[in-house]
Structures are given as C-alpha cells and as structure tokens.
Amino acid sequence: MKLGDVAASVGKGLFAGVAGTAAMTVSSTLEMKIRGRQASNAPADAAGKVLGVSEPKGEAEEARFSNLVHWGYGTSWGAVRGLLGAVGLEGSSAAAAHLGAVWGAEQVMLPALGVAPPFWQWGAKEVAIDALHHLVYAGATSVAYTALDR
C-alpha cells in the first residue's frame, strides 16, 4: 500500500463524512421535532473542554459553535472510514467497525470529560435513539465512501 493510496482513501473518507453528518443531521433534527426536545450541548461542551475554548456568550453563538463541532467531528470521523477502506475493510464490516469506533468514542469521551453521564444511566430509549443516529451516520458514510471509491 502506497502513501498516496492511503491519502486518497482518507480524502474520500472526509467527503463521505460530510454525507454521513448530513444524514445524521436530518435524522436527529426529525427526532428532536417529533419528541419536542432540544439539541444536546454535550458534544460542544466536550469540544470546548478539549480545545480550551470558553463557553459561547449567547444562544446564537452556542448554536453556531455546536454546529461547527457537529460538522467538524462528523467530517473528521470520515477519515477513519477512509482508513478502514485503505486496509481493505469493505461493506457492512467496514460500516460496523466505523460505527463501533464513532459510537464507542462518544461513550468513553463524554462521560470522561464530565459533560454527559455514562450510557447505562440514560435509559434504554435514549440509548436506542443515540445508537440509531450513529447507525444512520455510519451507514450513510459507508455508502458515500463506497460510491466515491469506485
């Protein structure tokens, strides 16, 4: 495997990550509207802690930072899908590995940073909904990656 091939796979993965993030945005927006809930601040709070960024000073700024984190995080995780493709993992195996990495990282990082409780304290319904959104992301990212890799 050449470095250029790995770079090409990562690049395709980044574009696929945008598609996956768009799909997850649609699924979570629909779910929030149906359930009448607010968007989670946990990812933006985690990013703020990791980056040493002070909290935004208003609702508009908080929403903008949250969107930036959401799209940046989703896009960057697409690179991981590209690396899975670069090592020869394809199809549902690659999508499952990607889902495990993305969702697993969330389940470790958010409680470790103190911005969300561990999943066993969420309740089965909330865990299922969160898993669904991440499944949408990983599935859409893998479909997009496969299309780009043809």
C-alpha positions in Angstrom: 0.0 0.0 0.0 1.4 3.4 -1.0 1.1 6.5 1.0 -0.7 8.2 -1.9 -3.4 5.4 -1.8 -3.9 5.9 1.9 -4.2 9.7 1.4 -6.7 9.2 -1.3 -8.7 6.9 0.9 -8.7 9.4 3.8 -9.7 12.2 1.4 -12.7 10.1 0.2 -13.5 9.4 3.8 -13.6 13.1 4.6 -16.1 13.7 1.8 -18.1 10.6 2.9 -18.0 12.0 6.5 -19.8 15.1 5.2 -22.5 13.0 3.7 -22.8 10.9 6.9 -23.0 14.1 9.0 -25.8 15.4 6.7 -27.7 12.2 7.1 -27.3 12.2 10.9 -28.4 15.9 11.0 -31.6 15.0 9.2 -32.3 12.1 11.5 -31.6 13.9 14.7 -33.5 17.1 13.6 -36.6 15.0 12.7 -36.3 13.1 16.0 -36.0 16.4 18.0 -39.0 17.8 16.3 -41.1 14.7 16.9 -40.1 14.4 20.5 -40.0 18.1 21.2 -36.6 18.1 22.7 -33.7 20.5 22.5 -30.4 19.6 20.8 -27.7 18.2 23.1 -24.9 20.5 24.2 -22.7 17.6 25.3 -20.6 17.4 22.1 -19.9 21.2 22.0 -19.2 21.2 25.8 -16.7 18.4 25.3 -15.0 20.2 22.4 -14.9 23.4 24.4 -13.1 21.5 27.2 -10.7 19.7 24.9 -9.8 22.8 23.0 -9.8 25.2 26.0 -12.5 27.3 24.4 -14.6 29.4 26.8 -18.3 28.9 26.6 -20.2 30.9 23.9 -21.9 34.0 25.3 -25.4 33.6 23.9 -27.9 31.2 22.2 -26.8 32.2 18.7 -23.1 31.8 19.4 -23.8 28.5 21.3 -25.8 27.1 18.3 -23.0 28.2 15.9 -20.3 26.6 17.9 -22.4 23.4 18.3 -22.9 23.2 14.6 -19.2 23.7 13.9 -18.4 20.9 16.3 -21.0 18.6 14.9 -19.9 19.1 11.3 -16.2 19.1 12.1 -16.5 16.0 14.2 -18.6 14.1 11.7 -16.4 15.1 8.8 -13.2 14.1 10.6 -14.5 10.7 11.6 -15.0 10.1 7.9 -11.2 9.9 7.7 -11.4 6.8 9.9 -13.8 5.3 7.4 -11.3 6.0 4.7 -8.5 4.3 6.7 -10.8 1.2 7.1 -11.2 1.2 3.3 -7.4 1.6 2.8 -6.7 -1.5 4.8 -9.3 -3.5 2.8 -12.3 -3.5 5.0 -15.4 -3.1 2.9 -19.2 -3.2 3.1 -21.1 -4.0 6.2 -17.9 -5.0 8.0 -16.4 -1.5 7.5 -19.7 0.2 8.4 -19.9 -1.9 11.6 -16.3 -1.2 12.6 -16.8 2.5 11.9 -20.0 2.6 13.9 -18.2 0.9 16.8 -15.3 3.4 16.7 -17.5 6.5 16.5 -20.2 5.5 19.0 -17.6 3.9 21.3 -15.5 7.0 21.3 -18.6 9.0 22.3 -19.5 6.6 25.1 -16.0 7.0 26.6 -15.2 10.6 25.9 -18.4 12.4 27.0 -18.5 10.9 30.5 -14.7 11.1 30.9 -15.0 14.9 30.2 -17.9 15.2 32.6 -20.4 16.5 30.0 -22.7 13.5 29.9 -23.5 10.6 32.2 -22.4 7.1 31.2 -24.9 5.4 28.8 -26.2 3.0 31.5 -27.7 6.0 33.3 -29.6 7.2 30.2 -32.4 4.6 29.9 -32.9 2.1 27.1 -35.0 4.5 24.9 -32.3 7.2 24.9 -29.5 4.7 24.2 -31.5 3.3 21.3 -32.2 6.7 19.9 -28.5 7.7 20.2 -27.5 4.4 18.6 -29.9 4.9 15.7 -28.4 8.4 14.9 -24.9 6.9 14.9 -26.1 4.0 12.8 -27.5 6.5 10.3 -24.2 8.3 10.3 -22.0 5.2 9.9 -24.3 3.7 7.2 -24.5 6.9 5.2 -20.8 7.5 5.5 -20.1 4.0 4.3 -22.5 4.2 1.4 -20.9 7.5 0.3 -17.4 6.1 0.7 -18.2 3.1 -1.4 -19.6 5.4 -4.1 -16.5 7.6 -4.0 -14.2 4.6 -4.1 -15.5 3.1 -7.3 
